[in-house]
Amino acid sequence: MAKATTKATKTAVLTKRGAARARSGHPWVYRSDIERAAGEAGDVLRVVDRAGRFLGRAFYNPKSQITLRIATREDEEINEVFFRSRIEKAQTYRNSLKIDADAYRLLHGEADGVPGLVIDRYADFFVLQVGSAAVEERLNWIVAALEDLGTGILLRGDSTARKREGRPTGSRVLYGEAPESLVVREGPVCYRAQLWAGQKTGGFLDQQENHLAVARYASGRVLDVFSYAGGFALHAARVAGQVEAADSSGDALEAARKNAELNALTNITFTRANAFDLLRERSVAGERYDTVILDPPAFAKTKGGLPAATRAYKEINLRAMKLLNGGGILFTCSCSYHFSREMLEETLRSAAADAGRAIRVREWRGQARDHPEILTIPETHYLKCAVLECLD
């Protein structure tokens, strides 16, 4: 049941630092930047500075370190009309992208003006991730806005953001039905998305445009490391001679094998191995490839993890560079927000020097456009991809 909102009864007063951050365009207000606030988890509060000047309306959760999430800078009600309008604007933007796929991100949290809410579309089904108590209190309004657009709505309750908000875990159907999995199209390739149990909401939608792009670069003998369900390998196999998909998860490789069968691709082999061990062993053995793809999980989930992450990123990229034939392509990614593009670039530079290879940058890429970046919210830019060519 959605909570009622009122215009003035519940207010949060920010410190000078908190007000400055809010005025900068960032929607997050930390507990330490709040002078006083009254309300319960899930309330919408009117946010003001010490002088009483209006700053916005925000989702409130005193249990979370990010205690306020500003949803609007207008003095408007957070009601069903608000959510419907945000979803309609998000859909209009995605329509303008002319996405060549059956699956895409419909609404990207703060980047689409609804903090703590992710909506992914897989054909006629929607999968939601909710990392805000206030959003969860108003799920019926969100369902009402979506139910005319599809046949089922699933809430995935296993996200890290949800746990940080103190929300209960577990997935459930909010409307209609939601299959365990379904086959969706990504450009010329099909794959089976696992809606209930797959990574994120069923697939790595933020990599869709990069999956398509790899087909412009892949050739000859290809090694795809951290392949998961084969997103890169499937597209590479359409244009390359031989592709090896490597992952430490047997379940992931089985999913990749089935996806290859879906596409009648017979030039992919599957290797279960630790990525670091595999790259080192192949490098020592003098193996050579025309294309190497690296799409590791986030090595730096916090700032404190950056030193170890830097060593890990350098290790895999140095080994990959040593594996390349002259003229070969390294397609390398990082999804660690804390590991910036500048850090990645410096790490790649150091890896190239230690590998003794002359490396040319062909292209820098990021997350798919249906995962928009907002300049005043740097957290919305997290995925970095470098396309590198070995010249010697």
KENUTI-36022 format. One record per residue (C-alpha): z, y, x. Coordinates in steps of 0.02 Angstrom, whole numbers, padded with zeros to 5 digits, always signed. Each point is the difference from the previous one (the first is absolute). Layout:
# residues N
ZYX/...
# end
This chain:
# residues 392
+00000+00000+00000/-00050+00169+00073/+00137+00126+00031/-00007+00165-00090/-00014+00155+00109/+00066+00174-00028/-00049+00162+00082/+00162+00062+00073/+00148-00118-00015/-00025-00101+00159/-00027+00096+00159/-00004-00029+00187/+00033+00141+00122/-00077-00018+00173/+00062+00063+00166/-00103+00128+00095/-00081-00139+00100/-00034-00105-00155/-00079+00147-00091/-00111+00037+00149/-00058-00180+00003/-00036+00003-00187/-00100+00161+00017/-00102-00077+00141/-00076-00118-00127/+00094-00158+00044/+00072-00089-00154/+00145-00089+00085/+00174+00075+00005/+00131-00094+00101/+00182-00015-00050/+00052+00113+00144/-00111+00141-00066/+00083+00007-00171/+00144+00121-00025/+00046-00069-00168/-00077-00103-00138/+00056-00071-00166/-00078-00151-00081/-00024-00188+00003/-00127-00111+00086/-00163+00017-00097/+00029+00176-00063/-00123+00142+00021/+00083+00154+00074/-00052+00180+00006/-00002+00049+00185/+00047+00175+00058/+00051+00088+00161/+00169+00083+00028/-00061+00158-00086/-00051-00099-00154/-00187+00015+00033/-00098-00143-00077/-00076-00127+00119/-00054-00140-00113/+00055-00150-00103/+00047-00157+00094/+00044-00182-00024/+00183-00026+00047/+00090-00148+00076/+00167+00035+00087/-00003-00177+00071/-00155+00035+00103/-00010+00095+00163/-00153+00086-00075/+00106+00064-00142/-00128+00112-00084/-00187-00026-00016/-00087+00155-00066/-00127-00052-00132/-00057+00172-00057/+00016+00179+00061/-00031+00064-00176/+00144+00024-00124/-00068-00137-00111/+00075-00149-00088/-00016-00171+00081/-00056-00092-00156/-00135-00117-00060/-00130+00138+00010/+00046+00029+00182/-00028-00182+00050/-00158-00018-00103/-00072+00158+00078/+00039-00058+00177/-00080-00170-00030/-00155+00078-00079/-00022+00118+00148/+00021-00144+00121/-00131-00103-00092/-00122+00147-00001/+00018+00016+00188/-00029-00187+00028/-00153+00006-00112/-00070+00138+00111/+00014-00113+00153/-00123-00127-00073/+00102-00142+00073/-00106-00154+00035/+00134-00124-00051/+00089-00076-00151/+00170+00042+00074/+00067+00167+00056/+00155+00110+00004/+00007+00100-00161/+00156+00102+00040/+00074+00027+00172/+00178+00061-00028/+00037+00174+00067/-00183+00026+00045/-00042-00004-00186/+00153+00095-00059/+00109-00144-00059/+00129-00038+00137/+00052-00181+00010/-00143-00073-00102/-00149-00101+00061/-00132-00066-00120/-00133-00119+00064/-00143-00062-00108/-00073-00175+00018/-00145-00013-00122/+00084+00013-00172/+00178-00019+00064/+00123+00128+00069/+00135-00038+00127/+00142+00126+00018/+00125+00030+00139/+00146+00111-00049/+00112+00077+00133/+00086+00129-00110/+00141-00023-00125/-00069+00144-00104/-00172-00078-00011/+00074-00166-00052/+00099+00085-00139/-00167+00063-00067/-00109-00154+00020/-00040-00006-00185/-00094+00165+00014/-00099-00066+00149/-00042-00162-00092/-00057+00101-00149/-00120+00097+00111/-00071-00159+00078/-00006-00128-00139/-00164+00064-00074/-00084-00016+00171/+00035-00183+00037/+00062-00167-00064/+00159-00019+00101/+00132+00096+00099/+00109-00083+00131/+00151+00079+00085/+00022-00064+00179/+00184+00018+00039/+00003-00049+00183/-00040+00163+00090/+00112+00070+00137/+00005+00169-00087/+00069-00083-00156/+00140-00081+00097/+00044+00166+00083/+00015+00077-00174/+00124-00134-00051/-00115-00071-00134/+00004-00185-00047/-00132-00112+00077/-00116-00117-00093/-00172+00015-00079/-00038+00003-00185/-00142+00031-00121/+00014+00167-00088/-00149-00020-00116/-00124-00135-00048/-00019-00134+00133/-00016-00006+00188/-00079-00150+00088/+00071-00070+00160/-00164+00044+00084/-00178+00054-00037/-00163+00021+00093/-00054+00180+00031/-00149+00076+00089/+00006+00110+00155/-00176+00060+00033/-00107-00156+00032/+00153-00111+00024/+00117-00084-00124/+00181-00051+00031/+00146-00069-00099/+00140+00127-00025/+00174-00075-00021/+00077+00120-00125/+00174-00077-00008/+00024-00059+00177/-00127+00082+00116/+00034+00138+00125/+00031+00171-00078/-00071-00018-00177/-00121-00141+00036/-00111+00064+00140/-00016+00131+00137/-00091+00130-00105/+00031+00136+00129/-00116-00095+00119/-00145-00021-00122/-00112+00134+00076/+00040-00065+00174/-00045-00177-00053/-00169+00065-00055/-00019+00103+00159/+00028-00148+00117/-00166-00072-00058/-00086+00148+00084/+00074-00047+00168/+00029-00188+00006/-00122-00110+00094/-00011-00158+00100/+00164-00090+00031/+00145+00078-00097/+00188-00024+00017/+00104+00065-00147/+00185+00000+00045/+00136+00023-00133/-00136-00050-00124/+00115-00033-00150/-00114-00051-00146/-00159+00044+00094/-00037+00178-00056/-00086+00048+00163/-00063-00174+00042/-00097-00019-00163/-00098+00160+00026/-00028-00035+00185/-00065-00175-00038/-00140+00073-00105/-00079+00082+00153/+00069-00092+00153/-00041-00169+00073/+00172-00079+00010/+00170+00064-00060/+00171-00069+00044/+00142+00053-00116/+00172-00016+00080/+00170+00020-00081/+00175-00071+00021/+00014-00042-00186/-00071-00162-00062/+00001+00065-00179/-00099+00154+00052/-00130-00105+00089/-00016-00116-00150/-00032+00154-00109/-00130+00060+00126/-00083-00171+00001/-00014+00001-00189/-00068+00177+00003/-00133-00055+00123/-00048-00141-00119/-00011+00126-00143/-00131+00093+00100/-00090-00154+00066/+00038+00057+00178/-00007-00149+00119/+00008+00094+00166/+00189+00034-00003/+00127-00110+00088/+00187+00015-00025/+00135-00006+00134/+00186+00000-00029/+00085+00084+00147/+00117+00137+00056/-00112+00151+00031/+00081+00050+00165/-00012-00176+00069/-00179-00022-00059/-00061+00164+00076/+00087-00036+00165/-00066-00178+00011/-00178+00050-00042/+00006+00144+00124/+00067-00110+00140/-00132-00131-00040/-00138+00130+00020/-00063-00012-00179/-00120+00137-00057/-00041+00069-00171/-00123+00127-00068/+00125+00063-00130/+00189-00006-00008/+00097+00057-00154/+00186+00039+00005/+00092+00037-00162/+00184-00034+00038/+00148+00029-00117/+00102+00157+00026/+00082-00019+00170/+00102+00160-00024/+00087+00005-00168/+00123+00132+00061/+00001+00132+00137/+00122-00109+00096/-00133-00136+00010/-00128+00109+00089/+00033-00056+00180/-00020-00184-00043/-00149+00039-00112/-00086+00096+00138/+00017-00149+00117/-00067-00117-00135/-00150+00109-00044/-00043+00020+00184/+00014-00186+00034/-00117-00055-00140/-00127+00137+00033/-00001-00026+00189/-00032-00186-00026/-00134+00036-00130/-00090+00120+00117/-00002-00132+00137/-00080-00122-00123/-00149+00113-00040/-00174-00025+00066/-00089+00155+00063/-00056+00097-00153/+00130-00091-00105/+00100+00081-00141/+00188+00007-00025/+00051+00043-00178/+00187+00034+00015/+00125+00058-00130/+00180+00058-00021/+00086+00017-00168/+00164+00067+00075/+00031+00175-00067/+00121+00041+00141/-00132-00052+00129/-00112+00153-00014/-00184+00011+00039/+00045+00095+00159/+00115-00142+00053/-00135-00128-00039/-00130+00098+00097/+00114+00014+00152/+00041-00185-00010/-00184-00047-00009/-00036+00115+00147/+00135-00085+00103/-00062-00172-00053/-00178+00041+00052/+00057+00062+00170/+00104-00156+00032/-00140-00113-00062/-00122+00087+00117/-00127+00025-00139/-00103+00154-00043/+00029+00025-00186/-00096+00119-00113/+00067+00058-00168/-00128-00035-00135/+00104+00053-00149/+00175+00038-00062/+00038-00062-00174/+00148-00001-00121/+00052-00071-00166/-00120-00011-00146/-00028+00160-00098/+00086-00073-00153/+00159+00014+00107/-00012+00190+00019/+00085+00100+00135/+00091+00163-00041/+00014+00122+00145/+00177+00054-00045/+00058-00182-00017/-00034-00081+00169/+00070-00166-00061/-00158-00020-00107/-00099-00023+00162/+00051-00164+00079/-00152-00110+00034/-00098+00033+00160/-00153-00095+00059/-00097+00025+00160/-00175-00071+00026/-00024-00017+00188/-00148-00055+00105/+00016-00082+00172/-00131+00077+00115/+00015-00116+00150/
# end
